[in-house]
Amino acid sequence: MSTKTELVSQRVESTPSRRSPRIRLQIPLFLRGVDAKGVEFIELTKTLNISATGACITSSHLLRIEQTVQMTIPAPSPPSSGLVPAETPPILAKVLRQDTLGEVHVFGLQFLRPLE
């Protein structure tokens, strides 16, 4: 039996207008933005799936459609060589759709610049 999260994830993945394939991958990330009440926040959350052009994420905050949010993927502690950055550069994304699963919100995001 599928959970509601899996059903939402499958529904987002199966949309025929995809420009790039989605990969079911949970990646921890810091989400920064302003919620629907106008309160600035930063939270540690995760992706449910991701592609070069967007992602499906969870958040405890309610966001507005068309608003821009910032995501940063934390990196493990850098080795002594210093070649690995402490985090990725911020990824800006626009909120395209949303669904609510109890107290958790699920959002479909489109990156402002595709990932390379």
C-alpha positions as CSV (number, residue, x, y, z in Angstrom):
1,M,0.0,0.0,0.0
2,S,1.4,3.4,-1.0
3,T,1.6,6.2,1.5
4,K,0.2,9.6,0.7
5,T,3.8,11.0,0.4
6,E,4.6,8.3,-2.2
7,L,1.4,9.1,-4.1
8,V,2.2,12.8,-4.2
9,S,5.8,12.0,-5.3
10,Q,4.5,9.7,-8.0
11,R,2.0,12.2,-9.2
12,V,4.6,14.9,-9.5
13,E,7.0,12.6,-11.3
14,S,4.5,11.4,-13.8
15,T,3.6,14.9,-15.2
16,P,4.0,14.6,-19.0
17,S,5.5,18.1,-19.4
18,R,8.9,17.3,-17.8
19,R,11.9,18.9,-19.5
20,S,14.2,16.5,-17.7
21,P,13.7,13.2,-15.9
22,R,13.2,13.2,-12.2
23,I,15.2,10.9,-9.9
24,R,13.7,9.7,-6.6
25,L,16.4,10.9,-4.3
26,Q,16.2,12.3,-0.8
27,I,18.8,15.0,-0.4
28,P,19.0,17.1,2.8
29,L,18.9,20.8,2.2
30,F,18.5,24.1,3.9
31,L,15.4,25.9,2.7
32,R,15.3,29.7,3.2
33,G,12.4,32.0,2.3
34,V,9.5,33.9,3.6
35,D,6.4,31.9,4.5
36,A,2.8,32.8,3.5
37,K,2.4,34.9,6.7
38,G,5.5,37.0,5.8
39,V,7.8,35.4,8.4
40,E,11.4,34.8,7.2
41,F,12.6,31.2,8.0
42,I,15.4,28.7,7.4
43,E,14.8,25.0,7.9
44,L,16.6,21.7,7.3
45,T,14.4,19.7,5.0
46,K,14.8,17.2,2.1
47,T,13.9,16.6,-1.5
48,L,11.5,13.7,-2.5
49,N,12.8,13.8,-6.0
50,I,15.0,16.0,-8.1
51,S,15.9,16.8,-11.8
52,A,18.1,19.2,-13.6
53,T,15.2,21.7,-13.7
54,G,13.4,21.3,-10.4
55,A,12.6,19.3,-7.3
56,C,9.8,18.1,-5.1
57,I,10.5,19.1,-1.4
58,T,8.9,18.9,2.0
59,S,8.5,21.9,4.3
60,S,6.8,22.6,7.6
61,H,6.2,26.2,6.3
62,L,3.4,27.2,4.0
63,L,4.7,28.9,0.8
64,R,3.0,30.9,-1.9
65,I,2.7,29.8,-5.5
66,E,5.2,31.8,-7.7
67,Q,7.4,32.9,-4.8
68,T,11.1,32.3,-4.9
69,V,13.0,30.3,-2.3
70,Q,16.7,29.5,-1.8
71,M,18.1,26.1,-1.2
72,T,21.6,25.1,0.0
73,I,22.8,21.6,0.1
74,P,25.1,21.0,3.2
75,A,28.3,19.2,2.5
76,P,30.2,16.9,4.9
77,S,33.1,18.3,6.9
78,P,35.7,19.2,4.4
79,P,38.9,17.1,4.4
80,S,42.2,18.8,5.3
81,S,43.0,19.5,1.7
82,G,40.2,22.1,1.5
83,L,39.2,21.1,-2.0
84,V,35.6,20.3,-1.1
85,P,33.4,23.4,-0.3
86,A,31.5,23.5,3.0
87,E,28.2,23.8,1.1
88,T,26.9,24.2,-2.4
89,P,26.2,27.7,-3.9
90,P,22.6,28.7,-3.2
91,I,20.0,27.3,-5.7
92,L,17.1,29.7,-6.4
93,A,13.7,28.1,-7.2
94,K,10.1,29.2,-7.9
95,V,7.2,27.4,-6.2
96,L,4.9,25.9,-8.9
97,R,2.6,23.7,-6.9
98,Q,1.8,22.5,-3.4
99,D,0.0,19.8,-1.4
100,T,-0.4,19.3,2.3
101,L,0.1,16.0,4.1
102,G,-0.9,16.6,7.7
103,E,1.5,19.2,9.1
104,V,4.0,18.8,6.3
105,H,3.7,20.7,3.0
106,V,5.0,19.2,-0.3
107,F,6.1,21.7,-3.0
108,G,7.0,21.3,-6.6
109,L,9.8,23.8,-7.4
110,Q,11.3,24.9,-10.7
111,F,15.0,26.0,-10.5
112,L,15.6,29.5,-11.9
113,R,18.8,28.1,-13.6
114,P,19.0,24.4,-14.4
115,L,21.6,22.4,-12.5
116,E,24.7,21.5,-14.4
